[in-house]
Amino acid sequence: MKMYNPFCLYDLPNKTDNTLDRIAKEDFKLPEDDESHTEWRNEFITFLPQLERGTVKLLEPRNWSTIDSHELEPAERITCIEVIRLEISELTHERKDMVVVGSSIVKGEDIVPKGFIRVFEVIDVVPEPDQPEKSKKLKLFAKEEVKGAVTALSGIGGQGFLIVAQGQKCMVRGLKEDGSLLPVAFKDTQCYVNVLKELKGTGMCIIGDAFKGLWFIGYSEEPYKLDLFGKENENLAVVDADFLPDGNKLYILVADDDCNLHVLQYDPEDPSSSKGDRLLHRSVFHTGHFASTMTLLPHGARTPSSPVDEDAMDTDSPPPSKYQILMTFQTGSVAVITPLGEDSYRRLLALQSQLVNALEHPCSLNPRGYRAVESDGMGGQRGMIDGNLLLRWLDMGAQRKAEIAGRVGADVGAIRVDLEKLHGGLAYL
């Protein structure tokens, strides 16, 4: 199974607190109440094996002190945690940002694993006089035991539901007032779903399998059902994935276990897509780093330091017209993928070709060969542009810049504007 970092931090919207999942180790003892193994009661072991137990902690980000914690069951390990806006009342249709935690208990290949879905609410409490920072607490709103490990979570649709990957199924569930999670729709999956993301508010969702590639599905509310729109046929080992809308086109970016980044497109009007059943493979790019996360962000939107009107409704602000994807890697690197217009793409692609031949590269290694990926049956691809290589053009002198721009057939000012658009992607941070 996928190895998870024991220290995972998640920000709560419009709050000053963060949630953390922590893995601790404790001694393991055989259960003495097992009727099929009564001999276990007489066993005496001085050197007990260590077993992992997960804990959800609520932190104060100003000094990183623990405000509250919730300990899980023995051998239970957290596999996913998300902050999702859920409908918590069937009568008033009230919605709140809830902390949803998925976990699993795996005891071996001969025993079917089981999972748990926990929904926490961060509530206000009266703090102790000497500990004013402990004004929040984790309240367990719902807990559901399911068959199979819970490996991925996401919100879905416009009714405040969530979709859960449990075992070899993806199930849409609704939170009821009695604390239960009512299933309303499901979809059978393959081996191990480790990516589950929705294009917010659309009902369109991607399911990434660690062994069997990626599926693109849609959720409808009348009636409740999950439909398969398309899937990729290369059986990629999906590490992470996310949507990237670009105007009226819908792309899906997939990071695999070979440090490659694949660009897929859903286009049912293209004859080669078999009416949308097949996701088109548009490009592939070698990053050289193992991906950790992929996050869809608005391009050119307000920064987190900008003021927010807490009384404004969700529908008060129109959705952004341009998006970008922020990628993080296990090596500590950060990257931004930004879609380009046709004119900018052609100028920068020509500039990249000139820089490959004009610049001296470390150890005489060709950057074009480093980013290229051998692939079968993926003809007609358009290459991704290497932003780090293009930024080296800005370090040249004015005469050298003009010379290379002349070879490209573009104006120096136009190239500079294109590079500013690329370099401005990290301004969101």
N, C-alpha and C positions, 0 to 999 in steps of 0.2 A: 504494500500500500504506500501511498504518498507520505513522505516524511514531512512533518509539520514543525515549524519553529515553535519552541515552547513559550516564547514571549511574543504574542500577537496583540497589537493595539488597534482599537477601533474608536473613531471619534463619534460622539453623539451630537446630532445637529441641534443648534441653538442651546447648547448646554456647555458648562465648563468642565464636565467630567469625561472620563474615558473608561472603556472597559478593557480588561486584559484577561487573556486565558493563560493560565500557568500550569505547568506539569510538575508534580512532585512525585517522589518515590517513597514507598512504604513496604513493610514486610508482608509477604504473601503466605497465608495459611490455607490449607485445604478445608472446605466446609465440613463441619462436624455433624450437621443435620442432614447430610445426604444419605437417604435410606438404602440406596443401591451400593454404597461403599461404607459400610459400618466400620471397616478396619481403619479408616482415616482418623477415627476418634482416639485411637491409641498411639498414633504417630507422635514422636517427639524429635524435633529437629532444632539444633542449636543455631545453625547457620541458615537462616531463611532467605529465599530468593527475593529480589526487589521487584516491585510491581508499580506501574505508573498510575497516578490518580490525578485527574484534571481538577482545576479550580478556576472559577470566574471571579475576577476581582474588579472592583470599581476604584479608580485612581483619581487623585487630585493632581491635575497637570502642573500646578505651580510649584509643588515640592515633591511630586510623585509619591505621596504617602497613600496608603491603602485606606479607603473610606469604608468599604464593605466587601465581603467575599461570600461566595457560595461554593461549597465543596461538593463534588460529584461522588458517585458510588465507586467502590474499589474496582480497579482495572478499567474504569471508564475514562476515555480520552476524548478531548474535544477535537473534532475534525473540521468544523466550520463555524463561523460566527459572523452575523450581519446585523446591522441596524436597519429595520424595515418599518415602514409606516403601515400599520395594520388597523383594520376596523375592529374595535374592541366591544362594540355594542350592536346587537341586531335591532334594537328598538330605536335608539337615537342616532345610529350610524356614526358615532364618534370615532375619530381616528387619532392614533398616537404613534410616536416613534418608539418602537419596542426593540429590545435586544433579543435576537433569536439565536439560540445556541444549538448546534447539532453535534452529537457525540456518538460513540460506538464502544461496544465491549466485544472484543475479539479474543476467544479462548483457544483457538486452534483451528486447523483445517477440517477437523471432523465434527465441529460444533458450529451450528448456524449462528453467525453474529447477530446481535441485537443493537438497536440504536434508541436514542432518546431525542426528543425535540422539547426544548425548554424556552419559554417566552418570559422575559424579565421586563419589568417596568422600573424605571428610575424615579423614585418618589422623594418628596421633601419630608424631612423629619426635623424634630427639635434637637439641635446638637448639644453635646455636653458643654458646660461653661468653659472648661479648659481645652476643649477641642472644637472650636467653631467651624473648622473645615469639614467636619463630619455631619453636614446638613443634608446629605443624600443617602439613599439606601436602595439596594436591589430587592425588589418584590417579585417573587415567583408568581407569575400570572397564570401560566399553563404549563403542564408537563404531559407529554404523550410518549408511551413506549411503542416502538414499531419493530417489525421484522426486518433485519438487515441494517447495516451501518448507514447512518445519515452522513453523507459525504459532501453535499452542496446545498445552498439555500439561496433564495432570491424572492423579492416581491414580484407580483405579476397581476396584470389587468388593472381595471379601474375601480374594483370593489374592495380593495384592501386585503386581498388574499396573498398567500405565499405559496411558492412551489418548492418542493423538497425532493432531493434525490435520496431514496432509501433503498438500499440493495440494488436490485435490477429493475427498479421502477422510478418514475418521476411522478409525483402526486401533488395536485393542487389542493390546498387545505384552507379552510376558513376558521377563524378564531371565534368560538362561542363564549357567551357570558359565563357559562359554568366551568370554563377553563379547559374545555376539550377542543381538539382540532378536527373539524369535520372534513373528511375527504369529499371532493366534488368531481374530480376528473383525474385520470392517470394516463401514463404512456409507458409501455415497456421499453427498456433500454438494453444496452449490451453488457459490458463487463464492469467497469468502474467509472462512474461519472464524477469527475473532479472539477468541472466548470459548468456553471448554471447561471446565465445572465439574461436579463430582459432589457430590451430597448424601452426605456421608461415610458409607461403610459400607453404602449402600443399593443401589448399582448404578444409581441414577437419575441422569441426566446431562442437561445442557442444552448445546446447540450454538448459538452465536450467530454469525450471518453479517453482515458489514459492509454487505451490500446486500440480502440475501434473508431477513431476519427471523430467527426463533428456532425451534428444534426441541427437543422434549422426548423423550428416548430412554431405553430401559432396557437394561441389560446382564445377561445370564444366563450362568452358568458351566457348566451341564449341559443341553444342549450350549452351547458358546461361540457367542454371537450377540448382535447389537445390534438391538433392535426399536424402531420409531417409535411412541411413545404419542400424541403430539399436536404441533401446531404452530400458530403464530399466523398470521393471514391478511392482516395489514396490511403485510407486508414492511418491517418497521422496520429502519432502519440502526442495528444494534446496536453500541454503544460498549462497554458492559459489562453484565453481568447476574449474578444469583445467586438461589438458592433462599431462601424465607422460610417455613418451616413454622409453622403456628399451630394447635396442637391436632391435630385430625384433618383439617385443611385444608392444602393445599399451594399456596402462592403463588410466583410468579416475578416478580422485579422487573427491569425492563429500562430502561437509560439509552440514549437515542438521540442522534443528532447535532444535534438541535434543542434540546438542554438540557432535554428532557422526561423524566420518570420515569413509566413505565407499570407498572401492576400487573396481572399475568395470573394466572389460576387454572386448575389442572387439576382438573376435576370431571366424571368420566364419567357421573355420575348426573343431571346437568343436561341436559334435552332439547335445549337450544340448543347444546350442545357436540358433538353428533353422536357420542355414546358415547365422548367423550374425544378424538376426532380433532382438535377445534378448541379451542385454549386461549382461555378466556373473558377478555375485556378488562374488568376491574373498575373501574379508575380511571386517571387520568392527572394529573400534577402538573408544573408548570413550575418548574424549580429556578433557572434563570437562570445556571447555571454548567455548563461542559463537564466531564463526569465523567471521572475517571481510574481509580478502582478501586472495587469493591464487595466487601465481605467479610462473611461470615456469622459472627456472634459469639453466644455464649450470653448471655442476659439475666440479670443478677444473679448471674453466676458469679464465681469467685475472680479476683482481679486478678493480673497477672503477677508482682507482688512477693510473693504468697503462697507458702508453702513447698510443694515438690513432692516426692513420694515417688518416687525414681527406680527403686526395686525393684518398684513396683506394676505390675500388668498393665494392658493397655488396657481390659480388661473389668471392672476393679475399680470404676470410677466410672460410675454410670448416666448416660445422656445427659440434658442439660438439657431441661426441659419448655417453656421459652420462649426465643425467639431474637430477635435484632435484626440489622440490617444497617448496617455502618459504611461511609459513602461519603466519598471524597475527590475533590477537584476540582482542575482545573488552575490555578484562581485562588488555591489555598491554603486554601480553605474545607473544613470537615469537617461532616458531617451524620450523624444517626442516624435510621433508620426503625424504629419500634416498633409492633407490632400492639396494638390496644386491644380490650377487651371491649365488648360492646354497650352497657351502661349508661354506661361512661366515654366511649365515642364520642359517644353522644347528648348528654351533658352538655357536652362540649367543643365539639361542633359548634354547639350553641346559643350557647355562650359566644363562639365565634368570630364568629357572625353579629351578636351584640350589639356586640362590639368593633369590627367593621368600621364600624358606624354611629356609635359613641360616641367613638372616638378621632380625633385629627387625624393624618393621615398625611403623610409627606414629599412635598412638591410636589403635594399633593392627589391623589396616585395611589392608586387603589383596589387594595388587596392581593388582593381576590377576583378582580378582572379580570386582575391580573398573573399569578396562579397558574393561571388557566383556560386551556385549550387547545382550539382548534377541532378537532372530530373528526366524521367522518361514519360513521354506522352503528354507533355505540358508545353507544346509549341505555341507560338504567338504571344508569348508573355512580354510585358513591358517592364523594364527594370526599374527598381526603386533607386532614388538618388541618394548618394551619401553626403549628408549635410556637413560632416566634419571635414571632408575633402574640399567641399566648395568654400568653406570659411577660410581656407588657406589663401584664397584669392585676395581677401581683404588685407592680408599681411604684405602684399607686394607693393612696389613703388607705383607711382601714378603712370609712368611710361609703360611699365610692364603690364599693368592692368589694362590700359588702352590697347596694347598690342594683342593681348589674348581676347579681349572683347571684340576687336576687329575680326579676328579669326572666327569667332562665334557668329559674327554678323549682327551684333546687338550693341546697344548703347551702354556705356558704363553706368549711367544713372538707372537704366531699367534693370540691369543685373543687381545693382545695389539694393533697389527696392524689393526685388525677389528674395534676396538673402535676408533682408530685414524681416520679411514675413516668416521665413523659416526660423531665424534666430529668436523671434519674438514669441515663439511657442511656450518657452519656459517662463514667460512673464506672468503666467497664471499663478505660479508659485510665490 
